[in-house]
Amino acid sequence: MSDREEIIERIVDFLIEIGIDVEDSLLPVQTFLPGIYIENGRMLIDRLRLLFPGDLLHEAGHLAVIPSDIRATLTGEMVLSGTPMETIEAQAMAWSYAAVRHLGLDPRAVFHPAGYKGRSAALLQGFELGVYIGLQDLENAELTFTPTTAFRNNCEGYPRMIRWVRE
């Protein structure tokens, strides 16, 4: 098994373990992210078309931070009426950073040069310096603790997660 295939397998196993449905599929050429499509709250993946295995974590982050009653209705590009997508995007970035760290993978698997409209290096540097975009919303969703809350409660905080998927 190649390193790439091993990374994909580790990510897929993790996603299934935390309750995100993942299914191998032959996808059309055109999807928002190559090799990944969301259908009724499930991640369909085409391993041959998938360019960056870490993109699986970012897209799973979108699913994980969305309330469960809405998650199952999502198909295609994730758009929630009444919710600024910048908020969901920030939460997905924070979630995927925590997930890549949890899995012991290089964070550049998620924050690769082709991602985030050329801002990957700056975003990754921010996370590595403790500037956690989207973190407060993850705490509000009861998925993790900010460093301040963790200190007050004498427990471990972000990037450690309490739960991986929002109820």
C-alpha positions in Angstrom: 0.0 0.0 0.0 1.4 3.4 -0.9 1.8 6.3 1.6 -1.1 8.1 -0.1 -3.4 5.1 0.1 -2.4 4.5 3.8 -3.3 8.1 4.6 -6.6 7.9 2.8 -7.4 4.7 4.7 -6.5 6.2 8.1 -8.7 9.2 7.4 -11.6 7.1 6.1 -11.4 4.7 9.1 -11.3 7.7 11.5 -14.3 9.3 9.8 -16.4 6.1 10.0 -15.4 5.6 13.6 -16.7 9.1 14.6 -19.9 8.6 12.7 -19.5 10.3 9.4 -20.7 8.1 6.6 -18.1 7.5 3.9 -18.7 5.6 0.7 -16.4 4.8 -2.2 -18.0 5.9 -5.4 -17.2 6.7 -9.1 -17.8 10.4 -9.2 -18.2 12.6 -12.3 -15.2 14.7 -13.3 -16.7 17.9 -11.9 -17.1 18.1 -8.2 -16.4 21.1 -5.9 -13.3 19.3 -4.6 -11.9 16.7 -6.9 -12.9 13.2 -5.7 -15.3 14.3 -3.0 -19.1 14.8 -3.1 -21.6 15.2 -0.3 -24.9 13.4 -0.8 -27.6 13.3 1.9 -25.0 14.0 4.6 -22.7 11.2 3.4 -19.2 11.7 1.9 -18.8 10.0 -1.4 -15.2 9.6 -2.4 -13.5 8.7 -5.6 -10.0 7.7 -4.6 -8.7 8.0 -8.2 -9.9 11.5 -8.6 -9.0 12.7 -5.1 -6.1 15.1 -5.4 -5.3 15.7 -1.8 -6.2 13.1 0.9 -6.4 15.9 3.6 -9.3 17.4 1.7 -11.3 14.5 3.2 -10.8 16.0 6.6 -11.7 19.5 5.6 -15.0 18.4 4.0 -15.7 16.1 6.9 -15.2 19.1 9.2 -18.1 20.8 7.4 -20.3 17.9 8.1 -19.1 17.5 11.7 -19.9 21.0 12.8 -23.4 21.2 11.2 -26.2 20.1 13.5 -27.2 16.5 13.0 -30.8 17.4 12.0 -29.5 19.4 9.1 -26.5 17.2 8.2 -28.5 14.4 6.7 -30.2 16.9 4.3 -27.0 18.2 2.7 -26.2 17.4 -0.9 -23.6 19.0 -3.1 -21.9 22.2 -2.0 -22.8 22.9 1.6 -25.0 26.0 2.0 -27.1 26.7 5.1 -29.7 29.4 4.9 -29.4 32.0 7.7 -25.8 30.9 8.5 -22.8 32.8 7.2 -20.7 30.2 5.4 -17.5 32.0 6.6 -18.5 30.7 10.1 -18.9 27.1 8.9 -15.7 27.4 6.9 -13.7 28.6 10.0 -15.1 25.8 12.1 -14.2 23.3 9.4 -10.7 24.6 9.3 -10.3 24.3 13.1 -11.9 20.9 13.2 -9.7 19.6 10.4 -6.6 20.9 12.1 -7.6 19.1 15.3 -8.3 15.9 13.3 -5.0 15.9 11.4 -3.1 16.4 14.7 -5.2 13.6 16.3 -4.3 11.3 13.5 -0.6 12.2 13.7 -0.5 13.4 10.1 1.4 16.4 8.8 -1.0 19.4 9.0 0.1 20.2 5.4 -2.0 17.3 4.4 -5.0 19.6 5.0 -3.3 22.9 4.6 -1.6 22.1 1.3 -0.4 24.8 -1.2 -3.3 24.2 -3.6 -6.0 24.9 -0.9 -7.6 27.9 0.8 -7.2 30.2 -2.2 -3.4 30.5 -1.6 -3.7 31.2 2.1 -2.8 27.7 3.4 0.7 28.6 4.7 -0.6 31.6 6.6 -3.6 29.7 8.0 -1.3 26.8 9.1 1.2 29.2 10.6 -1.7 30.8 12.6 -2.8 27.4 13.9 0.8 26.5 14.9 1.1 29.8 16.7 -2.1 29.2 18.6 -4.3 31.6 16.6 -7.2 29.3 16.2 -9.7 30.6 13.7 -13.2 29.1 14.4 -12.3 27.7 17.8 -14.8 29.7 19.8 -17.6 28.3 17.6 -16.3 24.8 18.2 -16.5 25.4 22.0 -20.0 26.9 21.7 -21.0 23.6 19.9 -19.5 21.7 22.9 -16.9 20.0 20.7 -13.8 21.3 22.5 -12.5 23.8 25.0 -10.6 27.0 24.2 -7.3 27.3 26.1 -8.9 29.7 28.6 -11.8 27.4 29.4 -9.5 24.4 29.6 -7.3 26.3 32.0 -10.2 27.3 34.2 -11.5 23.7 34.3 -8.1 22.1 34.7 -8.5 20.0 31.6 -7.0 19.6 28.2 -8.2 22.0 25.5 -8.0 22.4 21.8 -6.7 20.7 19.6 -8.0 17.9 21.8 -11.7 17.4 21.0 -14.4 16.4 23.5 -16.6 15.1 20.7 -15.9 15.0 17.0 -19.5 15.4 15.6 -22.1 18.0 16.6 -25.4 16.6 17.9 
